[in-house]
Amino acid sequence: MTAPHSEPSLAGLSSKGVDRTLIVAAGLLLLQLAALAAPDLFPEEAYYWLYSRHLDIGYLDHPPMVAWLIHFGTMAFGHGEFGVRIFALLCHLVACFFVFRLTALWFDRRAAWTAVAMLQVLPFFFMTGFIMTPDAPLTACWAGALYFLARAFFQEDGRAWLGVGIFLGLGMLSKYTMALIGLATLLFMALDPSSRRWFRHPAPYGAVLLSLVIFAPVLMWNAQHEWASFAYQSADRISAPWHFSTHELLGAILVLLTPVALLLAIRVLAGRGTFNPTSTKASRIRLYCQIFTLVPLAVFIIFSITHRVKLNWTGPLWLAVIPAVAAYLTAAPSILTLRAWKTTVVLACIIYPAFLLYLSFGLPGLGYSARMELLPVGWSEMGLALERLKHEVQEQTQQPTVIVGMDRNFIASEAAFYAADQATAVRETTSAHLFGHESLMFEFWTPAQSLEGAMLLLVSFERQELERITIRRRCRGLSPITEHLIVRNGKPISRYFTTVATGYRIPKRRAPPLGTASVGHTMAGQSGSLDRM
């Protein structure tokens, strides 16, 4: 395809401008690499690290890819921050490679390098290259699937369906939202006359079959656990309390893309000044960008009308439009557009290093001001302090003690990761399902029945959480609540509260009336088949 058609205006990014942007992108990539081991793990990362210590073919809230990647990373580099995060950066490089290939397939190499630079500058893609969550492999697989689909549709390459099947399957092993690629593919094939012939060709059906074979471990895990994960990600989310969050979704998109990139994406999707209206190929590329961006986006918008959404959900879907945005920037945008994009690049060069320095060392002379429950700040100090406190309790009572984080999963995950003896901490740290709260995979890893009669060290950021009547009902005795201060570099970060519970017990359920069967059982009771590492 020739360079994209544009409205008459001044020239876009010159070769020198692209080179300078690439230098900036390379610098940000080096920043990611240098910072992998610096800040404490985000709570989600510590939780996924626990996945890798209970290695399995499936989990309640996500497929297993993130656990497998962390497992390989920590095998090679040890159970530290670098080992946990290294595959996030490698997945990011895979995404950059396929976005480059996709952009070069449609436009030219100058646009392709600009697209790669955009993946370093835009917040979602920068952070997925640094933080190890399911979004890292999902983004890599999303980019790979987009590229091979483009080869199949625009180059009539039947062999490309093999790549589609592989990346669709690997993406489903990363996060269930990868299925939206399949929905968009069906719609594109239906709306694009040149692609309808693939409905009569065996290659797409072979790709679907291959993806299901790759996805089979997750199907097996769900079959063994009463389809718990599928229910959690579908029926349980749909049945959640009503919450209008469309405005939150739109705000999240602004954060993930930056306002400038979002406006450019809207312009491209509207077909204004980017594609030659007389070119059939240009029209097909525009349709491809629209379908593979707007179909997943529409699903999230519809869901957000009645349910709560998360910040990161829409991130990967913008990969479909980034090649066209890059082509527009290298063709002939307005002076205002160029200045706005260059300002975005400059701000990225200021904000990203400042943010990572803040996470690692705090504000100069001030320390930290954010809540550590949401950021990787102070967890290493808290984890070691909790381990020391647990040993003190054990020495005083001569009884084994289990640390129990009284939130859903953050405290327990970070306490296990930052213990000096991680192997023991993994076995002797759990969460609030012991007292009737949701705690995801902890319900599988440490069933409440397995801790009957145990001594527990309860930990919370809120004193009132430790004063709840449910705790008193499930324990024979409780020590006075103690307040602890977390300090880093002489500066206070946060505080937390602990109490020691003795004689943990599960409330006895009333027997069902004669002639009736008991209804259901907890997920924790199904955990016996899980491997423990």
C-alpha positions in Angstrom: 0.0 0.0 0.0 1.2 3.5 -0.8 1.6 6.1 1.9 -1.8 7.0 3.4 -3.8 9.8 1.9 -4.0 12.9 4.0 -5.5 16.4 4.0 -3.2 19.2 2.6 -1.0 20.4 5.5 2.6 20.5 6.5 4.7 17.4 6.4 4.5 15.0 9.3 7.3 13.5 11.3 10.5 13.6 9.3 13.0 10.8 9.2 15.0 12.8 11.8 11.9 13.2 13.9 11.2 9.4 13.7 14.9 8.8 14.7 14.6 11.1 17.7 11.4 9.4 18.8 13.1 6.0 18.5 16.0 7.3 20.6 13.4 8.3 23.2 11.7 4.9 23.0 15.0 3.1 23.4 15.7 5.2 26.5 12.4 4.3 28.0 13.0 0.6 27.2 16.3 0.8 29.1 14.5 2.5 31.9 12.0 -0.4 32.1 14.9 -2.9 32.2 16.8 -0.9 34.9 13.7 -0.6 37.0 12.5 -4.2 37.0 14.3 -5.0 40.3 13.9 -1.6 42.0 10.4 -1.0 43.3 8.6 -3.6 45.5 6.2 -5.8 43.7 2.7 -4.4 43.1 0.2 -6.5 45.2 -1.2 -8.1 42.1 2.3 -9.2 41.1 2.9 -10.8 44.4 -0.4 -12.6 44.1 0.5 -13.9 40.7 3.9 -15.0 42.1 1.9 -17.1 44.5 0.3 -18.6 41.4 3.7 -19.8 40.3 4.4 -21.3 43.7 1.2 -23.3 43.4 1.8 -24.2 39.8 -1.3 -25.5 38.0 -3.1 -25.6 34.7 -5.8 -23.2 35.9 -6.8 -20.7 38.6 -10.1 -19.2 39.8 -9.7 -15.7 38.5 -7.3 -16.1 35.5 -5.8 -18.7 33.1 -2.3 -20.0 34.0 0.0 -18.2 31.5 1.1 -15.5 34.0 2.0 -18.2 36.5 4.0 -20.2 34.0 5.9 -17.1 32.9 6.7 -16.1 36.4 7.8 -19.7 37.2 10.3 -19.6 34.3 11.5 -16.1 35.2 12.1 -17.0 38.8 13.7 -20.3 37.9 16.3 -18.4 35.8 16.7 -15.2 37.9 15.6 -16.1 41.4 12.5 -15.3 43.4 13.1 -11.5 43.4 11.4 -8.6 41.6 13.5 -9.0 38.5 12.7 -12.7 38.1 9.0 -12.0 38.5 8.9 -9.1 36.0 11.4 -10.1 33.3 8.8 -11.8 31.1 6.6 -8.7 31.2 9.4 -6.9 29.4 9.9 -9.8 27.0 6.2 -10.0 26.2 6.3 -6.2 25.6 9.1 -6.8 23.0 7.0 -9.5 21.3 4.1 -7.0 21.0 6.5 -4.3 19.6 7.8 -6.8 17.0 4.3 -7.7 15.7 3.1 -4.1 15.7 6.1 -3.2 13.6 5.4 -6.1 11.2 1.7 -5.2 11.0 2.4 -1.5 10.3 5.0 -2.3 7.7 2.6 -4.7 6.0 0.0 -1.9 5.6 2.2 1.3 5.3 6.0 1.7 5.4 8.9 1.2 7.7 8.9 4.8 8.9 5.4 4.4 10.1 6.3 1.0 11.6 9.1 2.5 13.7 6.8 5.3 14.8 4.3 2.6 15.9 6.9 0.9 18.0 7.8 4.2 19.6 4.2 4.7 20.5 4.1 1.5 22.4 6.9 2.9 24.6 5.3 6.2 25.1 1.6 5.3 25.7 1.0 4.5 29.5 -0.8 1.2 29.1 1.9 -0.4 27.0 4.8 1.1 29.0 3.4 -0.3 32.2 2.6 -3.7 30.8 6.3 -3.9 29.8 7.1 -3.3 33.5 4.4 -4.9 35.6 3.9 -8.7 35.4 0.2 -9.3 35.1 -1.9 -11.3 32.7 -2.1 -8.2 30.5 1.6 -8.6 29.5 1.2 -12.0 27.7 -2.3 -11.0 26.5 -1.0 -7.9 24.8 1.8 -9.9 23.1 -0.7 -12.5 21.9 -3.2 -9.8 20.8 -0.6 -8.2 18.6 0.5 -11.5 17.2 -3.1 -12.5 16.3 -3.7 -9.1 14.7 -0.6 -9.5 12.5 -1.4 -13.0 11.3 -5.0 -12.1 10.7 -3.9 -9.2 8.5 -1.6 -11.5 6.6 -4.5 -13.9 6.0 -7.0 -11.1 4.9 -4.6 -8.8 3.0 -2.1 -11.2 1.5 -4.5 -14.1 1.1 -2.0 -16.2 3.0 -3.6 -19.5 4.2 -0.6 -20.4 6.2 -1.1 -17.3 8.4 -4.1 -19.1 10.0 -1.6 -21.3 11.8 -0.2 -18.2 13.5 -3.8 -17.0 14.3 -4.6 -20.3 16.0 -1.4 -20.3 18.0 -1.7 -16.8 19.3 -5.5 -17.1 19.9 -4.8 -20.1 22.0 -1.9 -18.6 23.9 -3.9 -15.4 24.4 -6.8 -17.5 25.9 -4.2 -19.1 28.2 -3.4 -15.5 29.3 -6.8 -13.9 29.7 -10.3 -14.8 28.7 -10.9 -11.4 26.9 -8.7 -12.8 24.1 -12.0 -14.3 22.9 -13.1 -10.9 21.7 -10.5 -11.2 18.8 -12.6 -14.2 17.6 -15.8 -12.1 17.7 -14.2 -9.3 15.7 -12.8 -11.8 13.2 -16.2 -13.2 12.4 -17.6 -9.7 12.0 -14.8 -8.6 9.7 -15.1 -11.7 7.5 -18.9 -11.0 7.2 -18.5 -7.3 6.3 -15.4 -7.5 4.1 -16.4 -9.0 0.7 -12.8 -10.1 -0.1 -12.6 -12.0 3.2 -15.9 -13.9 3.0 -14.2 -16.7 1.0 -12.5 -17.8 4.2 -15.9 -19.0 5.5 -15.6 -21.8 2.8 -11.9 -22.5 3.5 -10.8 -25.1 6.1 -7.9 -22.9 7.4 -9.9 -20.7 9.8 -11.6 -23.8 11.3 -8.3 -25.4 11.7 -7.1 -22.3 13.6 -10.1 -22.5 15.9 -9.4 -26.1 16.6 -5.7 -25.4 17.2 -6.5 -22.6 19.7 -8.9 -25.0 21.6 -6.1 -27.6 21.8 -3.8 -25.0 23.3 -6.5 -23.8 25.6 -7.4 -27.4 26.7 -5.5 -27.2 30.1 -7.9 -24.5 31.3 -10.9 -26.5 30.1 -9.5 -29.5 32.1 -9.0 -27.4 35.2 -12.5 -26.0 35.1 -14.0 -29.4 34.4 -12.2 -30.7 37.6 -13.5 -27.7 39.7 -17.1 -27.4 38.6 -16.4 -24.7 36.0 -15.4 -22.3 38.8 -13.2 -20.0 36.8 -15.7 -19.6 33.9 -18.5 -18.9 36.4 -16.3 -16.4 38.2 -15.6 -14.5 35.0 -19.1 -14.6 33.6 -22.1 -15.4 35.8 -20.5 -14.0 39.0 -19.6 -10.7 37.3 -23.0 -10.3 35.6 -24.8 -11.0 38.9 -22.7 -8.4 40.7 -24.5 -5.4 42.2 -25.6 -2.7 39.7 -23.0 0.0 39.2 -22.8 2.5 36.3 -19.2 3.0 35.3 -19.1 4.1 31.7 -17.6 7.4 32.8 -14.9 5.4 34.6 -14.3 3.4 31.5 -13.8 6.6 29.4 -11.6 8.1 32.1 -9.5 4.9 32.1 -9.1 5.1 28.3 -7.8 8.7 28.7 -5.2 7.4 31.2 -4.2 4.4 29.2 -3.8 6.2 25.9 -3.2 9.9 26.8 -5.7 12.5 25.4 -3.6 13.2 22.3 -3.3 9.5 21.3 -7.1 9.0 22.0 -8.0 12.0 19.8 -5.7 10.6 17.0 -7.3 7.2 17.3 -10.8 8.7 17.0 -9.7 10.6 14.0 -8.3 7.5 12.3 -11.3 5.4 13.2 -13.6 8.1 11.7 -11.5 7.8 8.5 -10.7 11.5 8.4 -7.5 12.4 6.5 -5.7 9.1 6.9 -7.0 6.7 4.2 -7.3 7.3 0.5 -11.0 7.1 -0.1 -10.4 5.9 -3.7 -8.3 2.9 -2.6 -10.0 -0.4 -2.0 -7.1 -1.6 0.1 -7.1 1.6 2.2 -10.8 1.1 2.8 -10.3 -2.5 3.9 -7.5 -1.4 6.3 -9.8 1.2 7.8 -12.6 -1.4 8.2 -10.0 -3.7 9.9 -9.0 -1.0 12.3 -12.6 -0.1 13.1 -13.8 -3.7 13.7 -10.9 -4.9 15.8 -11.0 -1.7 17.9 -14.7 -1.0 18.2 -16.1 -4.5 18.6 -14.1 -5.2 21.9 -14.7 -1.6 23.0 -18.5 -1.9 22.5 -18.5 -5.1 24.7 -16.8 -3.2 27.5 -19.0 -0.1 27.1 -22.2 -2.2 27.3 -20.9 -4.0 30.4 -19.9 -0.7 32.0 -23.5 0.5 31.8 -24.5 -1.8 34.6 -21.3 -3.1 36.1 -18.0 -1.9 37.5 -15.0 -2.0 35.1 -11.3 -2.0 35.7 -8.6 0.4 34.5 -6.7 -2.0 32.3 -9.5 -3.8 30.4 -9.4 -1.8 27.1 -5.6 -1.6 26.8 -4.9 -4.3 24.2 -7.7 -3.4 21.8 -6.0 -0.2 20.8 -3.2 -2.2 19.1 -5.4 -2.5 16.0 -5.5 1.3 15.4 -1.9 2.2 16.4 -0.5 1.4 13.0 -2.8 3.8 11.3 -2.2 6.5 13.9 1.5 6.1 13.3 1.0 6.3 9.6 -0.9 9.5 10.1 1.8 11.0 12.2 4.5 10.2 9.6 2.3 11.5 6.7 0.9 15.0 7.1 -0.8 16.0 10.3 -1.4 19.6 11.3 1.3 21.5 13.2 -0.9 21.5 16.3 -1.2 17.7 16.1 2.6 17.3 15.8 3.2 19.7 18.7 0.7 17.8 20.8 2.3 14.5 20.1 5.8 15.8 20.8 4.6 17.2 24.0 3.2 13.8 24.9 6.6 12.3 24.3 8.3 14.9 26.4 5.9 14.4 29.3 6.4 10.6 29.1 10.2 11.2 29.4 9.6 13.2 32.6 6.7 11.3 34.2 7.9 7.7 33.8 11.3 8.1 35.3 9.9 10.3 38.1 7.2 7.7 38.9 9.7 4.9 39.0 12.1 6.9 41.2 9.2 7.7 43.5 8.3 4.1 43.9 11.9 3.1 44.6 13.1 6.0 46.8 10.1 8.3 47.5 9.9 12.1 47.1 13.2 13.8 48.0 13.1 14.9 51.6 9.5 13.8 52.0 9.4 10.1 51.5 6.1 8.6 50.4 2.6 10.1 50.5 0.5 7.4 48.7 -1.5 4.6 50.2 0.8 1.5 50.2 -2.2 -0.8 49.8 -2.4 0.4 46.1 1.3 0.8 45.3 4.6 -1.2 45.7 5.7 0.9 48.6 6.7 -0.4 52.0 5.7 -4.0 51.4 9.2 -5.4 51.8 9.5 -3.7 55.3 6.1 -5.0 56.2 6.7 -8.5 55.0 9.9 -8.9 57.0 8.3 -7.3 60.1 5.4 -9.7 60.0 7.8 -12.7 59.7 9.7 -11.5 62.8 6.4 -11.0 64.6 5.2 -14.5 63.7 8.4 -16.0 65.0 8.0 -14.1 68.3 4.5 -15.4 68.7 5.7 -19.0 68.0 8.5 -18.7 70.5 6.1 -17.4 73.2 3.4 -20.0 72.6 5.4 -22.9 71.2 2.7 -23.3 68.6 2.9 -23.0 64.8 1.4 -19.7 63.7 -0.2 -18.7 60.3 -0.3 -15.1 59.0 -3.7 -14.1 57.8 -4.2 -11.0 55.7 -7.6 -9.6 56.4 -8.1 -8.1 52.9 -8.9 -10.1 49.8 -5.4 -11.1 48.8 -2.9 -8.2 48.9 -1.5 -8.5 52.5 -1.1 -12.3 52.3 0.6 -12.2 48.9 3.1 -9.5 49.8 3.8 -11.0 53.2 4.7 -14.4 51.6 6.9 -12.8 48.9 8.9 -10.6 51.3 9.4 -13.1 54.0 13.0 -14.2 54.4 11.9 -17.8 54.2 9.6 -17.7 51.2 9.0 -21.5 51.0 7.7 -21.6 54.6 5.7 -18.3 54.2 3.9 -19.7 51.1 2.6 -22.6 53.3 1.9 -20.5 56.4 0.3 -17.4 54.9 -3.4 -17.1 53.9 -6.3 -14.7 53.7 -9.7 -13.6 54.9 -11.8 -16.5 53.6 -11.2 -18.0 57.0 -13.7 -15.4 58.3 -16.2 -15.5 55.5 -14.7 -13.1 53.0 -13.7 -13.6 49.4 -10.0 -14.3 48.9 -9.8 -15.9 45.5 -7.2 -18.7 45.2 -6.4 -18.7 48.9 -9.7 -20.5 49.3 -8.1 -23.3 47.3 -4.6 -23.2 48.6 -5.5 -23.2 52.4 -9.0 -24.5 53.0 -10.5 -23.3 56.2 -10.9 -26.9 57.4 -7.1 -27.4 57.3 -6.6 -24.7 59.9 -9.1 -26.0 62.5 -7.6 -25.2 65.9 -4.7 -23.2 64.5 -3.1 -20.1 65.9 -3.4 -17.1 63.6 -1.6 -13.7 63.3 -4.3 -11.5 61.8 -3.2 -8.4 59.9 -5.2 -5.4 58.6 -4.7 -1.8 57.6 -8.0 -1.0 59.4 -8.4 -1.5 63.2 -12.1 -2.1 62.8 -11.5 -5.1 60.6 -9.9 -6.9 63.6 -12.8 -5.9 65.9 -15.5 -7.6 63.8 -17.8 -10.0 65.7 -17.2 -12.7 63.1 -13.5 -12.9 64.2 -14.5 -13.4 67.8 -17.0 -16.1 66.9 -14.4 -18.1 65.0 -11.6 -17.9 67.6 -11.3 -19.1 71.1 -9.3 -16.1 72.2 -7.8 -12.8 70.8 -4.9 -10.7 72.0 -5.1 -6.9 72.3 -4.9 -5.2 68.9 -1.4 -3.8 68.3 -0.6 -0.9 65.9 2.6 -1.0 63.8 4.3 1.8 61.8 6.1 1.1 58.6 9.2 3.2 58.1 11.5 3.5 55.0 14.6 5.7 55.0 13.5 7.2 58.3 10.2 8.3 56.8 6.8 6.8 57.9 4.9 5.2 55.1 1.8 3.6 56.6 0.5 1.7 59.6 -1.1 -1.6 60.1 -2.7 -3.5 63.0 -2.3 -7.1 64.2 -3.9 -9.4 66.8 -3.2 -13.0 67.7 -6.1 -15.4 67.4 -6.0 -18.8 69.2 -8.1 -21.8 68.6 -9.5 -21.1 65.1 -12.8 -22.9 64.5 -15.3 -23.0 61.7 -18.9 -22.4 62.8 -20.9 -25.6 62.6 -23.7 -25.6 60.0 -27.2 -26.7 60.9 -28.1 -30.1 59.5 -30.6 -29.9 56.6 -34.1 -31.1 57.3 -34.8 -34.8 56.9 -35.5 -35.7 53.3 -33.5 -32.9 51.8 -30.0 -32.8 50.4 -27.4 -30.3 51.5 -27.0 -27.6 48.9 -23.5 -26.8 47.5 -20.1 -26.7 49.2 -17.4 -24.1 49.3 -14.7 -23.8 46.6 -12.1 -24.4 49.2 -13.4 -27.9 49.8 -12.4 -28.7 46.2 -8.8 -27.8 46.5 -7.3 -31.3 47.1 -6.4 -31.9 43.5 -4.2 -28.8 43.3 -0.4 -29.2 43.2 1.5 -27.3 45.8 5.1 -26.1 45.3 
